[in-house]
Amino acid sequence: MKDFPLAPHESIDLHEVLNFKTLCVAKSKLMQGMVFDKELKVLMQKDVEQSTQAINELKAIYERAPFQAPVPESKPAPILN
């Protein structure tokens, strides 16, 4: 099957899914420290592993997006006021 580039609306939808999955991984990793039930910890770790794999697969699809924003080399300075 030939790889077709993504339409702009598909790229935006995929971007939203990637953001959601990334937040899910971060939340699961953070919550593992507050969970004492071993079975729940195992489920949360499995969720992290599966979500990480899904993120990697989605990133491969996202490379077909018709546009790309440059990634900045440095982080912006924090606002302290």
Secondary structure, 3 states (H helix, E strand, C coil): CCCCCCCHHHHHHHHHHHHHHHHHHHHHHHHHCCCCCHHHHHHHHHHHHHHHHHHHHHHHHHCCCCCCCCCCCCCCCCCCC
